Amino acid sequence: MIQQLPDILDKVTKVVSDNLSIDKVTIVDSGDGHGMPAYVKGVTGSIVAIMEQIKNATGLDIPDILRAKAKTN
């Protein structure tokens, strides 16, 4: 399974990029101006945490795999 993960990631990212379209994101703020920064911090923090957990669990560095894939395309 771990050996097949790069191929699986390639297929998943292709499916997402071909089928995901976000037209609008609405952020509701309490009036203090922290809504957008909190949203961005949450999203980026989640992505970093997921990538680190995958690397720790499997030894696969997904950002490195994606960079290598981008260089070949």
C-alpha positions in Angstrom: 0.0 0.0 0.0 2.8 2.5 0.9 4.6 1.8 -2.4 1.3 2.5 -4.3 0.6 5.8 -2.3 2.3 8.1 -4.9 0.2 6.7 -7.7 -2.9 6.9 -5.5 -2.1 10.5 -4.6 -1.6 11.3 -8.3 -5.1 9.9 -9.1 -6.8 11.6 -6.2 -5.2 15.0 -6.9 -6.2 14.7 -10.6 -9.8 13.8 -9.7 -10.0 16.8 -7.3 -8.4 19.2 -9.7 -10.7 18.1 -12.6 -13.9 18.2 -10.5 -13.6 20.8 -7.8 -14.7 24.3 -8.5 -15.2 26.8 -5.7 -17.0 29.9 -6.9 -17.3 31.7 -3.6 -16.3 31.4 0.1 -18.3 33.4 2.6 -16.6 34.2 6.0 -18.8 35.5 8.8 -16.9 37.7 11.1 -17.9 38.8 14.6 -16.9 42.4 13.7 -13.4 42.3 15.1 -11.7 41.8 11.7 -10.2 38.4 12.7 -12.5 36.2 10.6 -10.4 36.0 7.4 -7.0 35.6 9.2 -8.5 32.9 11.4 -9.9 31.0 8.4 -6.6 31.1 6.5 -4.6 30.1 9.6 -7.0 27.2 10.2 -6.8 25.9 6.6 -3.0 26.2 6.3 -2.5 24.7 9.7 -4.7 21.8 8.9 -2.8 21.1 5.7 0.6 21.2 7.4 -0.6 18.9 10.2 -2.0 16.4 7.7 1.2 16.3 5.7 3.3 15.9 8.8 1.1 13.1 10.1 1.4 11.2 6.7 5.1 11.7 6.7 5.5 10.4 10.3 3.2 7.4 9.7 4.5 6.4 6.3 7.8 8.1 5.7 6.4 9.7 2.5 7.0 13.4 2.1 3.9 14.4 0.0 5.2 17.9 -0.8 8.4 16.4 -2.2 6.5 13.9 -4.2 4.3 16.6 -5.7 7.3 18.9 -6.4 9.0 16.0 -8.3 5.7 15.3 -10.2 5.4 19.0 -11.1 8.9 19.0 -12.5 8.2 16.0 -14.8 5.1 17.7 -16.2 
